[in-house]
Amino acid sequence: MRVALFTDTFLPDVNGVAKTLGRWTRFLESKGAECKVFAPTSMTESDHDPFRVERFYSIPFLLYPECRLAIPNPLHIRKSLHAFEPTIIHCATPFNLGLFGLYYARKHGTPFVASYHTHFDQYLSHYKIPWVEPTLWKYMQWFHQSCRKVYVPSVSTRQHLEAKGLRNLEIWSRGVDAERFHPDVNRQQVLASYGVDASKFIMLYVGRLAPEKSVEVAIETFEALPEEIRSNAHLIIAGDGPSAASLREWYGEKADMTFPGFVQGKALAELYAAADLFIFPSATETFGNVVLESMAAGTAVIGAAAGGVNDTIEHEVTGLLCPPGDVSAFVGAVRRLYGSYETRRSIAKSGRAYALRQSWEQIFNKLYTSYEEVCDIGKVSSIHSDSARMIR
């Protein structure tokens, strides 16, 4: 199997999509498959795998500046694909680079699949351009009509896309590295490294700091807590993004809030485990990797009852769900978990048990089987096409 993957983000970029696709290509190679990745230039300095990835000059994407839009070199892509001779093309982006993958697949009859990672349509209202949505969906329907499979990360995402007219949808879920994300850390040492008092009740948000993530709901929830809780609590907002500067300007001087910026790797895993509670109010997630990571770290989660978060959290069992944007409901959920250690412990224990069952190996094996089915269908289609030409 020779896989050509077109994407707008790839390692060493640090985001959920880039990490997932990086894991997937490594898994494919472990199975003996060959991979060729076409991606924009990375804004991360250390590109640790420059030979397998074809890079192209890029510009920031309006709705997601950390994600780049490539300005492809058609001749370069054509030559590279002809030399590689892919047996399957996977587009993780419907935009610039994805169009080249689609064109090649159609021209050469190569099996074509796509994966859907981001609800850009739900971002539009946050960026004051909701009028773009009808045009966006017409384009999405056109782009995906040739796909033998469209891989989506959650049930809610599949339902959302089905309602928009997309077909051939299949769930490609997400896993978690339970060896990295676990509850066993030195809480006092971890929190001391951020200048936070470990005797406090620690609430944590991790994610992109941007309007569509509803970070302000987490902050407003914290500020609306009764004084007897607020005086004994501390909020950590970990992440970066377009809202970071304004959030630090408004709240950065508060003694009971900490903005450590972007945290990753071992430090992130330890921060999850050191917190008493993880709060994630985003209603625009296709999956919500951070929720699963927090569960694996043994930290109770409160999330928005929408999108992929709603699929990951089983209300009252592996976490608590609140209506999106409902600060009073989030406050009530925090008060409940603050007031009952047993409830918090039970939810955290169930959440970790759930996370331990979300194995990357199992998830990738299922996707690999789906790839094989698509390639087999492609072989049959090619044989029939050749036979028809011979008869004519």
DONU-278840 format. One line per field, with one value per residue (C-alpha): residue number from 1; x, y, z. Coordinates in pm, 1 decimal, padded with zeros to 6 digits, always signed. Layout:
nr: NUM  ... .
c1: X  ... .
c2: Y  ... .
c3: Z  ... .
***
This chain:
nr: 1  2  3  4  5  6  7  8  9  10  11  12  13  14  15  16  17  18  19  20  21  22  23  24  25  26  27  28  29  30  31  32  33  34  35  36  37  38  39  40  41  42  43  44  45  46  47  48  49  50  51  52  53  54  55  56  57  58  59  60  61  62  63  64  65  66  67  68  69  70  71  72  73  74  75  76  77  78  79  80  81  82  83  84  85  86  87  88  89  90  91  92  93  94  95  96  97  98  99  100  101  102  103  104  105  106  107  108  109  110  111  112  113  114  115  116  117  118  119  120  121  122  123  124  125  126  127  128  129  130  131  132  133  134  135  136  137  138  139  140  141  142  143  144  145  146  147  148  149  150  151  152  153  154  155  156  157  158  159  160  161  162  163  164  165  166  167  168  169  170  171  172  173  174  175  176  177  178  179  180  181  182  183  184  185  186  187  188  189  190  191  192  193  194  195  196  197  198  199  200  201  202  203  204  205  206  207  208  209  210  211  212  213  214  215  216  217  218  219  220  221  222  223  224  225  226  227  228  229  230  231  232  233  234  235  236  237  238  239  240  241  242  243  244  245  246  247  248  249  250  251  252  253  254  255  256  257  258  259  260  261  262  263  264  265  266  267  268  269  270  271  272  273  274  275  276  277  278  279  280  281  282  283  284  285  286  287  288  289  290  291  292  293  294  295  296  297  298  299  300  301  302  303  304  305  306  307  308  309  310  311  312  313  314  315  316  317  318  319  320  321  322  323  324  325  326  327  328  329  330  331  332  333  334  335  336  337  338  339  340  341  342  343  344  345  346  347  348  349  350  351  352  353  354  355  356  357  358  359  360  361  362  363  364  365  366  367  368  369  370  371  372  373  374  375  376  377  378  379  380  381  382  383  384  385  386  387  388  389  390  391  392 .
c1: +00000.0  +00131.1  -00051.0  -00041.7  -00167.4  -00262.9  -00302.2  -00290.0  -00106.3  +00147.9  +00427.9  +00613.3  +00304.3  +00152.2  -00223.0  -00463.3  -00484.8  -00108.6  -00042.7  -00314.4  -00191.3  +00166.5  +00067.2  -00127.5  +00162.3  +00394.1  +00137.6  +00107.2  +00483.0  +00489.1  +00251.6  +00490.8  +00297.8  +00480.9  +00367.5  +00415.6  +00283.2  +00207.8  +00184.4  +00244.9  +00569.1  +00568.0  +00594.9  +00768.8  +01143.6  +01251.8  +01112.1  +01235.9  +01126.1  +01194.3  +01248.5  +00906.9  +00712.1  +00680.0  +00653.4  +00502.6  +00505.9  +00204.4  -00000.1  -00213.3  -00571.6  -00820.2  -01025.2  -00729.0  -00397.6  -00200.8  -00320.4  -00156.4  -00291.9  -00034.7  +00045.1  +00118.7  +00357.9  +00146.1  +00444.6  +00625.3  +00319.4  +00251.8  +00608.7  +00616.1  +00287.4  +00386.4  +00709.6  +00534.8  +00235.8  -00002.5  -00252.0  -00475.4  -00505.6  -00619.0  -00710.8  -00728.2  -00805.5  -01062.3  -00865.2  -00566.9  -00355.3  -00662.2  -00772.3  -00451.9  -00510.2  -00868.7  -00763.9  -00496.0  -00731.0  -01001.3  -00759.8  -00586.7  -00874.8  -00689.4  -00904.5  -00982.7  -01073.8  -01096.8  -01105.9  -01299.1  -01129.7  -01268.0  -01614.0  -01510.3  -01878.7  -01929.0  -01633.2  -01791.3  -02028.9  -01746.1  -01548.9  -01849.5  -01887.2  -02188.3  -02300.0  -02017.6  -02175.1  -02406.5  -02118.8  -01889.0  -02131.4  -02187.3  -01813.3  -01782.2  -02052.7  -01877.0  -01533.7  -01644.5  -01876.0  -01591.8  -01484.4  -01520.9  -01495.1  -01512.4  -01360.7  -01510.0  -01397.7  -01733.5  -02099.9  -02210.4  -01980.4  -02123.1  -02477.1  -02379.1  -02232.3  -02518.0  -02758.0  -02547.0  -02571.2  -02233.3  -02227.0  -02000.4  -01920.8  -01725.5  -01612.1  -01238.6  -01222.2  -00927.8  -00715.9  -00495.5  -00148.4  -00231.8  +00136.6  +00197.0  -00131.3  -00175.1  -00266.8  +00065.8  +00244.8  +00389.9  +00105.7  +00285.4  +00598.2  +00403.5  +00190.8  +00486.2  +00654.7  +00365.5  +00369.3  +00035.8  -00052.5  -00116.9  -00357.4  -00605.1  -00882.1  -00727.9  -00950.3  -00783.1  -00858.8  -00630.3  -00676.7  -00654.2  -00735.3  -00980.5  -01343.8  -01480.5  -01341.7  -01560.2  -01269.5  -01455.3  -01720.3  -01455.4  -01335.8  -01686.8  -01772.5  -01472.2  -01556.7  -01920.8  -01833.8  -01950.1  -01684.0  -01627.3  -01523.1  -01354.5  -01129.0  -01005.1  -00970.9  -00727.8  -00787.7  -00514.6  -00572.4  -00311.4  -00281.9  -00216.3  -00401.2  -00557.4  -00737.5  -00431.5  -00314.0  -00655.9  -00723.7  -00391.9  -00460.8  -00799.4  -00723.8  -00347.5  -00299.5  -00548.8  -00377.4  -00609.6  -00564.3  -00256.7  -00183.4  +00123.1  +00093.0  +00135.7  +00213.6  +00293.1  +00448.3  +00533.9  +00456.7  +00102.8  +00040.3  +00155.3  -00060.0  -00372.5  -00299.0  -00222.4  -00561.1  -00873.8  -01107.8  -01086.9  -01334.6  -01385.5  -01675.9  -01608.2  -01915.7  -01734.2  -01525.2  -01535.1  -01378.9  -01198.7  -00869.0  -00800.7  -01108.9  -00982.7  -00632.4  -00772.1  -00974.4  -00662.6  -00484.0  -00752.6  -00904.8  -01280.7  -01416.7  -01695.6  -01770.1  -02019.9  -02303.7  -02228.8  -02015.8  -01746.7  -01727.8  -02087.5  -01988.1  -01684.2  -01841.7  -02115.6  -02305.8  -02289.8  -02054.3  -01729.9  -01795.3  -02059.4  -02218.1  -02362.3  -02558.2  -02313.3  -02253.3  -02465.9  -02240.8  -02489.4  -02498.0  -02117.6  -02110.3  -02355.6  -02141.1  -01825.3  -02002.6  -02118.9  -01774.6  -01606.8  -01850.5  -01829.6  -01491.0  -01657.4  -01850.3  -01538.1  -01334.1  -01599.2  -01622.5  -01243.9  -01210.4  -01476.7  -01322.5  -00980.1  -01130.0  -01298.4  -00977.2  -00780.7  -01013.1  -00940.8  -00636.5  -00464.4  -00362.9  -00722.4  -00843.6  -00568.4  -00616.3  -00979.8  -00882.1  -00617.4  -00879.8  -01102.0  -00813.5  -00768.7  -01139.3  -01123.2  -00816.1  -00983.1  -01289.6  -01054.8  -00893.0  -01232.1  -01340.1  -01016.5  -01060.9  -01417.8  -01306.4  -01025.7  -01264.0  -01514.1  -01242.7  -01132.2  -01491.8  -01534.8 .
c2: +00000.0  +00344.4  +00630.2  +00993.6  +01214.8  +01578.5  +01794.7  +02157.7  +02063.4  +01797.0  +01726.9  +01904.1  +02130.5  +02085.1  +02037.0  +01745.7  +01697.4  +01707.3  +01463.8  +01223.5  +01222.1  +01179.3  +00876.2  +00738.1  +00761.7  +00593.2  +00314.9  +00273.9  +00242.8  -00016.4  -00219.3  -00197.6  +00073.7  +00358.9  +00714.5  +01046.0  +01351.4  +01682.5  +01966.3  +02340.6  +02471.2  +02430.9  +02727.8  +02501.3  +02531.8  +02170.0  +01974.6  +01632.9  +01442.3  +01654.1  +01369.3  +01201.6  +01528.8  +01747.0  +02105.3  +02408.1  +02780.8  +02874.0  +03161.3  +03174.3  +03050.2  +03324.1  +03113.5  +02931.6  +03122.3  +02834.2  +02626.2  +02716.5  +02727.4  +02598.4  +02769.8  +02450.5  +02403.2  +02199.6  +02074.2  +01960.9  +01774.8  +01610.6  +01484.0  +01360.9  +01172.3  +01016.1  +00892.3  +00765.2  +00604.2  +00604.9  +00321.8  +00540.0  +00916.0  +01057.6  +01426.4  +01561.9  +01905.3  +02013.6  +02328.4  +02409.8  +02096.0  +01874.7  +01991.5  +01856.3  +01520.0  +01514.7  +01607.7  +01337.5  +01071.3  +01154.6  +01166.8  +00836.5  +00646.1  +00620.5  +00530.0  +00854.2  +00907.0  +01212.5  +01287.9  +01566.9  +01729.7  +02077.2  +02236.0  +02546.9  +02623.1  +02668.7  +02906.9  +03149.1  +03320.1  +03366.3  +03550.4  +03759.8  +03602.7  +03367.9  +03456.9  +03238.4  +02916.1  +02826.8  +02865.2  +02661.5  +02368.8  +02369.9  +02345.5  +02070.4  +01864.3  +01901.7  +01814.9  +01502.4  +01356.1  +01145.3  +01002.4  +00630.2  +00704.2  +01022.9  +00955.2  +01149.4  +01144.6  +01109.3  +01015.5  +01376.9  +01480.6  +01206.2  +01323.4  +01683.5  +01595.3  +01363.2  +01651.2  +01858.9  +01597.0  +01422.6  +01046.3  +00741.6  +00854.9  +00626.4  +00691.0  +00714.1  +00779.9  +00904.8  +00729.9  +00837.2  +00739.2  +00609.3  +00561.3  +00933.7  +01056.4  +00900.4  +01015.8  +00948.1  +01281.7  +01493.6  +01747.1  +01991.8  +01995.0  +02034.3  +02324.5  +02492.6  +02513.2  +02742.5  +02939.3  +02787.9  +02687.4  +02311.1  +02347.7  +02523.6  +02356.2  +02359.9  +02412.2  +02366.1  +02456.9  +02333.7  +02429.4  +02695.6  +03042.8  +03157.5  +03276.7  +02943.5  +02762.9  +02964.9  +03007.0  +03302.7  +03060.5  +02887.6  +03223.2  +03354.9  +03029.1  +03070.3  +03432.3  +03343.8  +03083.2  +03154.4  +03331.2  +03030.2  +02828.9  +03105.6  +03198.7  +02840.5  +02784.1  +02863.3  +02862.5  +02765.6  +02851.7  +02664.5  +02736.0  +02998.8  +03153.5  +03475.4  +03552.5  +03499.2  +03861.2  +04004.9  +03736.0  +03805.1  +04178.3  +04138.8  +03861.6  +03812.9  +04023.8  +03826.2  +03632.4  +03334.1  +03287.2  +03162.2  +03174.3  +02954.2  +02970.2  +02668.4  +02350.1  +02015.5  +01674.2  +01554.5  +01894.9  +01885.7  +01531.4  +01632.9  +01944.6  +01742.0  +01502.8  +01781.6  +01949.7  +01871.7  +01950.9  +01996.5  +02239.4  +02248.7  +02466.6  +02445.4  +02349.0  +02334.8  +02019.3  +01732.7  +01520.7  +01706.0  +01523.7  +01721.3  +01573.3  +01219.1  +01315.9  +01463.8  +01148.0  +00934.3  +01155.0  +01072.8  +01420.6  +01476.9  +01663.0  +01914.2  +01980.5  +02134.7  +01905.3  +01949.9  +01805.1  +01549.6  +01636.3  +01519.5  +01187.1  +01134.7  +01222.9  +01000.8  +01240.6  +01151.5  +00861.4  +00975.1  +01346.7  +01615.2  +01790.6  +02142.3  +02329.3  +02524.3  +02877.4  +02828.4  +02975.8  +02906.8  +02536.7  +02521.1  +02693.5  +02436.6  +02150.2  +02295.8  +02347.1  +01987.6  +01841.4  +02079.9  +01980.9  +01605.2  +01440.2  +01101.2  +01215.6  +01372.5  +01059.3  +00829.7  +01034.1  +01054.7  +00678.3  +00601.6  +00852.5  +00690.6  +00343.4  +00468.5  +00630.9  +00310.4  +00136.1  +00391.9  +00222.0  +00384.9  +00037.3  -00082.1  +00239.3  +00236.4  -00132.1  -00058.4  +00233.2  +00022.7  -00242.1  +00029.2  +00146.5  -00210.9  -00235.6  +00091.9  -00025.4  -00358.3  -00174.3  +00042.9  -00266.3  -00407.6  -00074.1  -00053.5  -00406.4  -00331.7  -00005.1  -00180.3  -00454.2  -00196.9  -00021.1  -00351.6  -00433.6  -00091.1 .
c3: +00000.0  -00094.7  +00078.3  -00035.1  +00247.4  +00184.1  +00494.6  +00611.9  +00931.6  +01016.6  +01261.3  +01406.2  +01437.6  +01782.4  +01755.5  +01768.3  +01390.8  +01333.0  +01617.1  +01501.9  +01140.9  +01260.0  +01465.2  +01170.0  +00924.1  +01175.1  +01217.4  +00840.3  +00807.2  +01087.7  +00868.4  +00573.7  +00389.3  +00215.9  +00294.2  +00119.4  +00302.8  +00131.7  +00385.3  +00427.8  +00568.5  +00944.9  +01177.7  +01429.4  +01387.9  +01431.4  +01139.9  +01248.8  +00936.9  +00628.1  +00380.6  +00399.2  +00392.9  +00083.4  +00213.7  +00039.9  +00104.1  +00315.4  +00457.2  +00775.3  +00748.1  +00844.5  +01088.1  +01238.3  +01203.6  +01354.9  +01058.1  +00727.5  +00374.4  +00127.3  -00199.3  -00392.5  -00681.3  -00929.9  -01132.2  -00819.0  -00685.4  -01022.8  -01054.6  -00696.2  -00732.4  -01064.6  -00908.1  -00594.4  -00771.5  -00472.2  -00433.8  -00213.3  -00163.4  +00170.5  +00196.7  +00550.6  +00406.1  +00147.2  +00071.5  -00151.0  -00113.8  -00094.2  -00438.0  -00590.2  -00423.6  -00552.1  -00905.9  -00921.9  -00781.9  -01037.8  -01330.5  -01248.9  -01089.3  -00758.8  -00455.0  -00273.3  +00094.2  +00317.3  +00687.4  +00855.0  +01154.4  +01218.2  +01230.4  +01036.6  +00974.8  +01349.1  +01364.6  +01117.9  +01362.6  +01613.6  +01343.9  +01230.4  +00883.9  +00915.1  +00561.6  +00424.0  +00555.6  +00260.7  +00015.8  +00239.7  +00250.7  -00126.5  -00168.3  +00095.5  -00075.5  -00410.3  -00271.6  -00084.8  -00351.3  -00496.7  -00159.2  -00105.8  +00267.8  +00473.2  +00815.0  +01107.2  +01472.9  +01651.8  +01624.7  +01658.7  +01372.6  +01152.1  +01229.3  +01158.3  +00818.3  +00724.7  +00784.2  +00542.6  +00269.0  +00295.4  +00245.9  +00292.4  +00646.2  +00878.3  +01235.6  +01295.5  +01666.8  +01873.5  +02132.1  +02419.7  +02537.9  +02885.3  +02964.7  +02924.6  +03070.8  +03415.5  +03770.6  +03942.6  +03985.3  +04262.3  +04279.7  +04506.2  +04290.8  +03966.6  +04091.0  +04258.6  +03917.3  +03811.3  +04135.8  +04241.7  +04597.4  +04601.4  +04894.3  +04663.1  +04463.2  +04114.6  +03811.0  +03472.5  +03112.0  +02832.2  +02469.6  +02205.6  +02333.4  +02068.7  +02048.4  +01923.8  +02230.6  +02473.9  +02716.5  +02867.1  +02996.7  +03208.5  +03342.9  +03407.7  +03584.2  +03811.1  +03887.2  +03963.1  +04225.3  +04582.5  +04786.3  +05013.9  +04706.6  +04509.1  +04800.9  +04815.0  +04438.7  +04158.9  +03782.2  +03536.8  +03169.1  +02962.6  +02592.1  +02330.2  +02039.6  +01908.5  +02237.4  +02457.9  +02471.5  +02559.3  +02820.9  +02990.9  +02976.4  +03143.9  +03390.7  +03404.2  +03716.8  +03925.3  +04201.9  +04167.0  +03790.2  +03606.4  +03232.8  +03173.6  +02795.0  +02570.7  +02764.0  +02601.6  +02651.4  +03000.3  +03151.3  +03012.3  +03136.1  +03483.7  +03482.4  +03402.5  +03688.2  +03935.9  +03882.9  +04084.6  +03799.4  +03422.6  +03267.4  +02890.9  +02768.3  +02391.7  +02186.9  +01849.5  +01890.8  +01642.6  +01916.8  +02197.5  +02259.0  +02575.5  +02742.3  +02687.8  +02802.6  +03123.8  +03186.5  +03138.4  +03391.6  +03648.6  +03664.8  +03677.5  +03373.7  +03319.9  +02953.1  +02714.7  +02607.8  +02237.0  +01959.6  +02025.1  +02395.4  +02432.4  +02274.0  +02496.3  +02832.1  +02970.3  +03195.5  +03565.6  +03490.6  +03323.1  +03368.3  +03392.9  +03094.8  +03089.1  +02821.1  +02601.1  +02728.1  +03042.6  +03310.7  +03590.4  +03495.8  +03494.9  +03833.4  +03968.7  +03835.5  +03992.8  +04326.6  +04321.7  +04257.3  +04498.3  +04772.3  +04721.5  +04706.9  +04662.8  +04354.0  +04208.9  +04279.7  +04129.9  +03809.7  +03779.9  +03828.9  +03567.1  +03327.2  +03352.1  +03304.7  +02987.0  +02862.1  +02914.3  +02668.5  +02393.8  +02243.6  +01945.2  +01825.3  +01807.9  +01643.2  +01379.6  +01301.0  +01220.1  +00995.1  +00820.9  +00744.7  +00598.7  +00378.4  +00253.2  +00168.6  -00023.3  -00216.7  -00300.6  -00431.2  -00636.9  -00791.1  -00889.5  -01038.8  -01236.4  -01373.9  -01483.2  -01642.3  -01832.4  -01948.6  -02073.7  -02274.4  -02430.0  -02535.0  -02693.6 .
***
